[in-house]
Amino acid sequence: MSHLNRRLILTSACAAAIFPTTVFASKTHPVSIANMTFTPMHITIKAGDIIEWHNRDSEGHTATDKGGTWDTGTLRRNKKAVIRFDKPGQYDYYCSWHSNMQGKITVT
């Protein structure tokens, strides 16, 4: 039985050496909403990163995915919302109150 335990320990140690665990810290990227514009309008981030929208306008705004998968809800003046993007791809979004306000997120 002790032979089996040593083998399991050795196997676990070998697996750890072959498949090291890497921990990635997510990064938060700010997007300002001011003067009826998302700034920056196009942003590139890594999978697992977070976008934080901050409404600096006097009117309410949203950041709403054109594909319908996410939405910040209405952000009143000086309010913030965050969304984490885990899946690579292109995400076009707009303000549901002001459809001329548009942005794009590229997740690599």
C-alpha angles and dihedrals in degrees: 000000000000089000090058092049092051090050092051091050091048091048091050092049092049091049090051091051093048097042107033116192114240121194116205119199113219118236125220116225118197122224115187123210109208137137090012092299139107110230116231094026092195122034132175119208138165124256109273094031124124132231116210115198116200118191110217095167124098090235128071118258140179135207102219125179112236087218090058098238099116142015133178093214118228113325114204122206114308092004124129137206131189132204126183117218113209100161121072116236145087119297118192114194141175143183109268090211095048111029092188088069106088139163142174133220121197114197116196 
